[in-house]
Amino acid sequence: MKMHPHFEIDYLLGRSDCQLAEIITSPTDMQQARRELGELQDKGQQYLVVGDCDNTNPDGSCAGHPSTAEEV
């Protein structure tokens, strides 16, 4: 089973703006990114998945994806 990596939102919010900018991209600025991360927490998410994931758990983490025959 393939799993997308993720970051704990608390960890991300604890980083300096410079460190956060190295981890995530924001279309505006790091203050906006922090607001958006806070909004995700308000919705009950604890994790931010790296990349595109179409199968997440309620906490925001990747719920896994079936492996293809080539990946086994």
C-alpha positions, 0 to 999 in steps of 0.5 A: 500500500502506498502512503503519502507523507504528511506533516503535523499542522502543530509542527508547521505552525511552530516553525519560523516563517523562513522555515515554513516557506521551505516546507510549503508554498503559499500563493500569498504569504506565510501569514496567510498560510498560517491562517489556512493551517489554523482553519484546517485545525479548526475543522479537526485536521491534525495533518497536512499531506504532502502532494495531491492525495484523494484518500484522506482520513478525517485527521487529514493524513493519507488513508493509503492507496493500493499498490500497482503490480509494477510497484510490488 
